[in-house]
């Protein structure tokens, strides 16, 4: 009788264990079935450069795609930029300090243009559905494209004739931080690195415009 009781108790224990693992597996599958997977996608643009070396930027953007199985909610996008690195690079090509380059109180001065960095640092999307590309996209901060333009103008287009072979420093990479939730209120954090590269550039003249081909390369890094 005692053996039968023990066997019954053991069978009940096994049943409980199997049931627990079944519930955990079902919960895991439910989470996966609602899992959003956000990716930031790179871009490529061709630009006109006028005779005064002004580049015709058009509020360049990066797209966000949801490649998961569930909607992403409360999507918060934040730019993380080491502006001092950018200023140091620009100063390297302005050895006589002809241009006014400074950053203080969240305001960046790039010679003739002034940029309010805080107003360009964050973007919020209430939701990004599955298999969609956000219609608003992420606008690349204007100060980044302006600084890149100044860098290429001074390092390449205004380079003195007869100078040594061209050996460009990389324009500093910047990060895009994304925080969001699934429908079960599980939180996710992702980090993407953006590197702006020049593919080709030509100087304009009195009768013709110059041009530039620029890529925005994005890859995911650990958050």
C-alpha positions as CSV (number, residue, x, y, z in Angstrom):
1,X,0.0,0.0,0.0
2,X,2.8,2.3,0.9
3,X,4.6,1.6,-2.4
4,X,1.5,2.4,-4.3
5,X,1.1,5.7,-2.5
6,X,4.7,6.6,-3.3
7,X,4.3,5.6,-7.0
8,X,1.2,7.8,-7.1
9,X,3.0,10.7,-5.6
10,X,5.9,10.3,-7.9
11,X,3.6,10.1,-10.9
12,X,1.9,13.3,-9.7
13,X,5.3,15.0,-9.4
14,X,6.3,14.0,-12.9
15,X,3.0,15.3,-14.2
16,X,3.5,18.6,-12.4
17,X,7.0,18.9,-13.9
18,X,5.8,18.1,-17.4
19,X,3.0,20.6,-17.0
20,X,5.3,23.3,-15.8
21,X,7.7,22.9,-18.7
22,X,4.7,22.8,-21.1
23,X,3.5,26.1,-19.7
24,X,7.0,27.7,-19.9
25,X,7.3,26.5,-23.5
26,X,3.9,27.9,-24.4
27,X,4.8,31.2,-22.8
28,X,8.1,31.3,-24.7
29,X,6.3,30.6,-28.0
30,X,3.8,33.3,-27.2
31,X,6.6,35.8,-26.6
32,X,8.3,34.8,-29.8
33,X,5.1,35.1,-31.7
34,X,4.8,38.7,-30.6
35,X,8.5,39.6,-30.9
36,X,9.2,42.8,-32.9
37,X,12.7,43.0,-34.5
38,X,13.6,46.5,-35.5
39,X,16.5,47.3,-37.9
40,X,17.9,50.6,-39.1
41,X,18.7,50.6,-42.8
42,X,21.5,52.5,-44.5
43,X,21.1,54.9,-47.4
44,X,22.9,56.4,-50.4
45,X,22.5,59.9,-51.9
46,X,23.8,61.8,-54.9
47,X,24.1,65.5,-54.3
48,X,24.7,68.7,-56.4
49,X,27.4,71.0,-55.2
50,X,27.2,74.6,-56.4
51,X,30.0,77.0,-57.3
52,X,30.2,78.2,-53.7
53,X,30.6,74.6,-52.4
54,X,27.2,74.4,-50.9
55,X,25.8,70.9,-51.0
56,X,22.1,70.3,-51.8
57,X,21.2,68.1,-48.8
58,X,17.5,67.2,-48.6
59,X,17.0,66.3,-44.9
60,X,18.6,62.9,-45.4
61,X,16.9,60.0,-43.6
62,X,17.4,56.4,-42.4
63,X,14.6,54.0,-42.5
64,X,13.5,51.7,-39.7
65,X,12.0,48.3,-40.6
66,X,10.2,45.8,-38.3
67,X,11.2,42.3,-39.4
68,X,9.8,40.5,-36.5
69,X,6.4,38.9,-35.8
70,X,4.8,41.6,-33.5
71,X,4.2,45.3,-33.4
72,X,6.8,47.5,-31.7
73,X,5.3,50.0,-29.3
74,X,6.6,53.2,-27.8
75,X,9.6,53.3,-30.0
76,X,12.1,55.9,-28.8
77,X,15.0,56.8,-31.0
78,X,18.0,58.7,-29.7
79,X,21.2,59.9,-31.4
80,X,24.4,59.5,-29.5
81,X,27.1,61.7,-31.0
82,X,30.6,62.7,-29.8
83,X,30.5,66.2,-31.1
84,X,34.0,67.0,-29.7
85,X,35.5,64.4,-32.0
86,X,33.8,66.0,-35.0
87,X,35.1,69.5,-34.0
88,X,38.6,68.1,-33.6
89,X,38.5,66.6,-37.1
90,X,37.3,69.9,-38.6
91,X,40.0,71.8,-36.8
92,X,42.6,69.6,-38.2
93,X,41.7,71.0,-41.7
94,X,41.5,74.5,-40.3
95,X,45.0,75.0,-38.8
96,X,44.8,78.8,-38.8
97,X,41.4,78.8,-37.0
98,X,39.7,80.7,-39.8
99,X,36.3,79.1,-39.0
100,X,34.3,79.4,-35.8
101,X,33.9,75.9,-34.5
102,X,32.6,75.4,-31.0
103,X,30.0,73.5,-28.9
104,X,28.6,74.7,-25.6
105,X,25.2,74.7,-23.9
106,X,23.9,72.1,-26.4
107,X,24.5,74.6,-29.3
108,X,26.9,73.8,-32.1
109,X,28.5,76.5,-34.2
110,X,29.9,75.4,-37.5
111,X,31.3,78.6,-39.0
112,X,28.3,80.3,-40.6
113,X,25.6,77.9,-39.3
114,X,24.2,77.4,-35.8
115,X,22.7,74.1,-34.7
116,X,20.5,73.4,-31.7
117,X,21.6,69.8,-31.0
118,X,19.0,68.9,-28.4
119,X,16.2,69.6,-30.9
120,X,17.7,67.0,-33.3
121,X,18.6,64.3,-30.9
122,X,15.4,62.3,-30.4
123,X,12.4,60.8,-32.3
124,X,9.3,59.0,-31.0
125,X,7.0,56.5,-32.8
126,X,3.9,55.3,-31.0
127,X,4.0,52.0,-33.0
128,X,5.8,50.3,-35.9
129,X,3.9,47.4,-37.4
130,X,5.2,44.2,-38.8
131,X,6.8,44.2,-42.3
132,X,6.6,48.0,-42.5
133,X,9.0,50.7,-43.2
134,X,8.3,53.8,-41.1
135,X,6.8,56.6,-43.3
136,X,8.5,59.3,-41.2
137,X,11.8,57.6,-41.0
138,X,14.7,59.0,-38.9
139,X,16.0,62.3,-40.0
140,X,19.8,62.4,-39.8
141,X,20.7,65.5,-37.7
142,X,21.4,68.5,-39.9
143,X,24.6,69.3,-38.0
144,X,26.1,65.9,-39.1
145,X,25.6,66.4,-42.8
146,X,26.8,70.1,-42.5
147,X,29.9,69.0,-40.6
148,X,30.6,66.2,-43.2
149,X,30.2,68.7,-46.0
150,X,32.7,71.1,-44.4
151,X,35.1,68.2,-43.8
152,X,35.1,67.0,-47.5
153,X,35.2,70.6,-48.8
154,X,38.4,71.4,-46.8
155,X,40.0,68.0,-46.9
156,X,39.4,67.3,-50.6
157,X,38.0,70.1,-52.7
158,X,40.1,72.9,-51.2
159,X,43.2,70.8,-50.9
160,X,46.2,72.8,-52.1
161,X,47.6,71.8,-55.5
162,X,50.8,69.8,-55.3
163,X,50.1,68.6,-51.7
164,X,50.9,65.1,-50.5
165,X,48.9,62.0,-51.5
166,X,45.3,62.1,-50.2
167,X,44.9,60.2,-47.0
168,X,41.6,61.0,-45.3
169,X,40.7,60.4,-41.7
170,X,37.3,58.6,-41.2
171,X,34.5,61.0,-40.3
172,X,33.6,60.0,-36.7
173,X,30.9,57.3,-36.5
174,X,27.7,58.1,-34.5
175,X,25.2,55.8,-32.7
176,X,21.5,55.4,-32.9
177,X,19.9,54.0,-29.7
178,X,16.4,52.4,-30.0
179,X,14.2,51.4,-27.1
180,X,10.8,49.8,-27.6
181,X,8.2,47.3,-26.2
182,X,6.2,44.4,-27.4
183,X,2.5,44.0,-26.7
184,X,3.4,42.1,-23.5
185,X,5.4,45.1,-22.3
186,X,8.7,43.4,-22.6
187,X,11.4,46.0,-23.2
188,X,14.1,45.9,-25.9
189,X,17.2,48.0,-26.5
190,X,19.2,48.1,-29.7
191,X,22.2,50.1,-30.8
192,X,23.2,50.9,-34.4
193,X,26.4,52.6,-35.6
194,X,26.3,55.0,-38.6
195,X,29.3,55.8,-40.6
196,X,29.1,58.5,-43.3
197,X,31.4,57.8,-46.3
198,X,32.3,59.7,-49.5
199,X,32.3,57.7,-52.6
200,X,33.1,60.4,-55.1
201,X,33.2,64.2,-55.2
202,X,33.8,66.9,-57.9
203,X,34.2,70.6,-57.7
204,X,31.8,72.9,-59.5
205,X,32.7,75.9,-61.5
206,X,31.1,79.1,-62.9
207,X,29.2,77.3,-65.6
208,X,28.7,73.8,-64.1
209,X,27.8,72.2,-60.8
210,X,29.9,69.8,-58.9
211,X,28.6,66.6,-57.4
212,X,29.0,64.2,-54.5
213,X,28.1,60.6,-53.9
214,X,27.6,59.8,-50.2
215,X,26.7,56.6,-48.4
216,X,25.2,56.2,-44.9
217,X,26.4,52.8,-43.7
218,X,24.6,51.3,-40.7
219,X,25.4,48.1,-38.7
220,X,24.0,46.8,-35.5
221,X,26.3,46.7,-32.4
222,X,25.6,45.4,-28.9
223,X,23.4,47.7,-26.8
